[in-house]
Amino acid sequence: MGRCRVLNCGHPFEANNSLFITHHSSLITHCSSILTMEILKKYFADFTEAQLLQLAALKDLYGEWNEKINVISRKDIDNFYEHHVLHSLAIATQFEFAAGMQVMDLGSGGGFPGIPLAIFFPGTQFHLVDSINKKLKVANEVAAAIGLQNISTQHCRAEEIKNRKFDVVVSRAVAPLKDLWIWSKPLLKKGTKPSGLICLKGGDLTREIYESNCKPRIWEVEKIFEEPFFKDKFLLQVAI
């Protein structure tokens, strides 16, 4: 299964600009449900047919499961692809996860950013970790329904994971950067590219970054995806 070409880009506040991913496949538009994903196709091209079908199925699946187990704000369902899938894929605009890499999604909840990234990078293994088992049940059921083979889940806190290392840890709006780094650092391999903690956060991060004692690279998501929703949302990397 192929991946997809990024149509737009953003630039970090510091260090060198990241390279973007070039992928080769055909864009499929025959399925009516795919029309709800125009926001994705605005910024990404060359999804495979299988990827498009997986992505197109997500909204209804999450809508159905959200009636039973609340993993997404109900007011966000109408903006599902922009607020959850596209936001998760901001990571894919700046980082390429090679086949065989091991990525942990810390505090994945119902599967964000892990499931969209697993669709985007079908050769990469994603391990979704959360302390709330019923949310992981949603992630497992959604992954099974779309035939997603490259994810696993674990019901625990990150600090409880022993004897396992990952190339990268990703996270979306889970905890302060200081805590994310304390939890992530012992689980990270050294010398991989990309490396470290990659997280999506929002708001004024000045104090949070200062208190973390980290020096992250920072991208403004609104410069990657030019949509009002992404104002004051950021992508951070703390390399190891």
C-alpha positions as CSV (number, residue, x, y, z in Angstrom):
1,M,0.0,0.0,0.0
2,G,1.4,3.4,-0.9
3,R,1.3,6.6,1.0
4,C,0.5,10.1,-0.1
5,R,2.0,13.3,-1.3
6,V,1.7,16.4,0.9
7,L,0.4,19.4,-1.0
8,N,1.1,22.1,1.5
9,C,3.8,22.7,4.1
10,G,4.8,24.7,7.1
11,H,8.1,25.7,8.6
12,P,9.5,25.2,12.1
13,F,10.4,28.2,14.3
14,E,14.0,26.8,14.6
15,A,16.4,24.4,13.0
16,N,16.3,23.2,9.4
17,N,13.0,22.8,7.5
18,S,11.9,19.2,7.2
19,L,11.7,17.4,3.9
20,F,8.4,16.4,2.6
21,I,7.2,13.0,1.5
22,T,6.6,12.2,-2.1
23,H,4.4,9.2,-2.8
24,H,3.0,7.7,-6.0
25,S,-0.5,6.4,-6.4
26,S,-3.9,7.3,-7.9
27,L,-6.5,9.5,-6.2
28,I,-9.9,7.8,-6.1
29,T,-13.0,9.9,-6.0
30,H,-15.8,7.4,-7.0
31,C,-17.2,6.8,-3.5
32,S,-19.8,9.3,-2.4
33,S,-18.7,9.1,1.2
34,I,-15.3,10.3,0.2
35,L,-16.8,13.7,-0.6
36,T,-16.8,14.4,3.1
37,M,-13.0,14.2,3.0
38,E,-12.4,17.1,0.7
39,I,-10.4,18.8,3.5
40,L,-7.9,15.9,3.4
41,K,-7.6,16.0,-0.4
42,K,-7.0,19.8,-0.2
43,Y,-3.6,19.1,1.5
44,F,-2.7,15.5,0.5
45,A,-2.7,13.7,-2.9
46,D,-2.1,10.2,-4.2
47,F,-3.9,8.2,-1.5
48,T,-4.3,4.6,-2.6
49,E,-7.8,3.3,-3.0
50,A,-7.5,1.2,0.1
51,Q,-6.4,4.3,2.1
52,L,-9.3,6.3,0.8
53,L,-11.8,3.6,1.8
54,Q,-10.3,3.3,5.2
55,L,-10.4,7.1,5.7
56,A,-13.9,7.4,4.4
57,A,-15.1,4.8,6.8
58,L,-13.8,6.5,9.9
59,K,-16.5,9.2,10.4
60,D,-19.4,6.8,10.5
61,L,-17.5,4.3,12.7
62,Y,-16.5,6.9,15.2
63,G,-20.0,8.4,15.1
64,E,-21.5,5.0,15.9
65,W,-19.0,4.2,18.7
66,N,-19.3,7.7,20.1
67,E,-22.9,7.0,20.9
68,K,-21.7,4.2,23.3
69,I,-18.4,5.5,24.5
70,N,-17.6,9.1,24.4
71,V,-14.2,9.5,22.7
72,I,-14.9,12.7,20.7
73,S,-16.8,15.8,21.6
74,R,-20.2,15.3,20.0
75,K,-20.1,18.8,18.6
76,D,-16.9,17.8,16.7
77,I,-18.5,15.0,14.7
78,D,-19.5,17.3,11.9
79,N,-16.0,18.5,11.7
80,F,-14.5,15.1,12.2
81,Y,-12.0,15.1,9.3
82,E,-10.7,18.6,10.0
83,H,-10.5,18.5,13.8
84,H,-9.3,15.0,14.3
85,V,-7.9,13.3,11.1
86,L,-6.3,16.3,9.4
87,H,-5.0,17.5,12.8
88,S,-3.4,14.1,13.4
89,L,-1.8,14.1,9.9
90,A,0.0,17.4,10.7
91,I,2.7,15.0,12.0
92,A,2.9,13.4,8.6
93,T,3.7,16.7,6.9
94,Q,7.0,17.1,8.8
95,F,8.1,13.5,9.5
96,E,8.3,10.3,7.6
97,F,8.0,7.1,9.5
98,A,9.9,4.4,7.6
99,A,8.6,0.8,7.2
100,G,9.4,-1.2,10.3
101,M,9.6,1.7,12.7
102,Q,7.9,1.3,16.0
103,V,5.9,4.4,17.1
104,M,4.0,4.7,20.4
105,D,0.9,6.8,20.6
106,L,0.9,8.0,24.2
107,G,-2.6,8.7,25.6
108,S,-4.2,7.7,22.3
109,G,-7.8,7.7,23.6
110,G,-9.9,6.5,20.8
111,G,-7.0,6.4,18.4
112,F,-5.7,9.9,17.6
113,P,-3.2,10.5,16.2
114,G,-2.4,6.8,15.9
115,I,-5.1,5.5,13.6
116,P,-4.8,8.3,10.9
117,L,-1.0,7.9,11.0
118,A,-1.3,4.1,10.7
119,I,-3.4,4.6,7.6
120,F,-0.9,7.1,6.2
121,F,2.2,4.9,7.0
122,P,1.0,1.3,6.5
123,G,4.5,-0.1,6.9
124,T,5.1,1.4,10.3
125,Q,3.9,-0.3,13.6
126,F,1.9,1.9,15.9
127,H,1.4,1.0,19.6
128,L,-1.6,2.8,21.1
129,V,-1.4,3.3,24.9
130,D,-4.1,4.7,27.2
131,S,-5.1,4.3,30.8
132,I,-8.8,4.1,29.9
133,N,-9.5,0.7,28.4
134,K,-12.9,1.5,27.0
135,K,-11.4,4.1,24.7
136,L,-8.9,1.6,23.4
137,K,-11.8,-0.7,22.7
138,V,-13.1,1.9,20.3
139,A,-9.7,2.1,18.6
140,N,-9.5,-1.7,18.3
141,E,-13.0,-2.0,16.9
142,V,-12.4,0.9,14.4
143,A,-9.1,-0.6,13.3
144,A,-10.6,-4.1,12.9
145,A,-13.5,-2.6,10.9
146,I,-11.2,-1.0,8.3
147,G,-8.7,-3.8,8.2
148,L,-5.9,-1.8,9.7
149,Q,-3.1,-4.4,10.5
150,N,-0.3,-2.2,11.8
151,I,-1.6,-1.2,15.2
152,S,-1.6,-2.8,18.6
153,T,-3.0,-1.4,21.9
154,Q,-2.0,-1.6,25.6
155,H,-4.2,-0.6,28.5
156,C,-1.7,1.0,30.9
157,R,0.1,4.2,31.8
158,A,3.2,5.0,29.8
159,E,5.4,4.8,33.0
160,E,4.2,1.2,33.5
161,I,5.8,0.0,30.2
162,K,9.0,-1.9,30.8
163,N,11.5,-3.7,28.6
164,R,10.3,-2.1,25.4
165,K,11.7,0.8,23.3
166,F,10.2,2.9,20.5
167,D,11.7,4.9,17.7
168,V,9.3,7.8,18.3
169,V,6.5,8.7,20.7
170,V,3.6,10.7,19.4
171,S,0.8,12.4,21.4
172,R,-2.1,14.8,20.9
173,A,-3.3,17.1,23.7
174,V,-2.7,14.7,26.5
175,A,-0.6,16.4,29.2
176,P,2.0,19.2,29.8
177,L,5.2,18.9,27.8
178,K,7.2,18.3,31.0
179,D,5.1,15.2,31.9
180,L,5.1,13.9,28.3
181,W,8.9,14.1,28.2
182,I,9.3,12.4,31.6
183,W,7.1,9.5,30.4
184,S,8.5,9.3,26.9
185,K,12.2,9.6,27.4
186,P,12.8,6.2,29.0
187,L,10.9,4.5,26.2
188,L,12.8,6.0,23.3
189,K,15.6,4.5,21.3
190,K,18.6,6.7,20.4
191,G,19.9,7.4,17.0
192,T,16.7,7.0,15.0
193,K,15.4,9.5,12.4
194,P,13.0,10.9,13.2
195,S,13.5,10.5,17.0
196,G,12.1,11.6,20.3
197,L,8.7,13.0,21.3
198,I,6.4,14.5,18.6
199,C,3.3,16.1,20.0
200,L,0.3,18.2,19.0
201,K,-0.6,21.0,21.4
202,G,-2.5,24.2,21.6
203,G,-2.7,27.6,23.2
204,D,0.1,29.8,24.7
205,L,3.0,27.3,25.3
206,T,5.5,29.8,26.6
207,R,5.3,28.8,30.3
208,E,4.7,25.1,29.5
209,I,7.9,24.9,27.4
210,Y,9.9,26.9,30.0
211,E,8.8,24.5,32.8
212,S,9.6,21.5,30.7
213,N,13.3,22.4,30.4
214,C,13.0,21.1,26.8
215,K,14.0,22.9,23.7
216,P,11.5,21.7,21.1
217,R,11.3,22.4,17.4
218,I,8.0,24.1,16.9
219,W,5.7,24.4,13.8
220,E,2.6,26.5,13.7
221,V,-0.1,24.2,12.3
222,E,-2.1,27.1,10.8
223,K,0.9,27.6,8.4
224,I,0.7,23.9,7.4
225,F,-3.1,23.8,7.1
226,E,-4.5,27.2,6.3
227,E,-7.8,26.7,8.2
228,P,-9.2,28.9,11.1
229,F,-9.5,25.9,13.4
230,F,-5.7,25.5,13.5
231,K,-4.9,29.0,14.9
232,D,-2.8,28.7,18.0
233,K,-2.2,25.0,17.4
234,F,1.3,23.7,17.3
235,L,3.4,20.7,16.4
236,L,6.4,20.1,18.7
237,Q,9.4,17.7,18.5
238,V,11.8,17.1,21.4
239,A,14.6,15.0,19.9
240,I,16.7,12.6,21.8
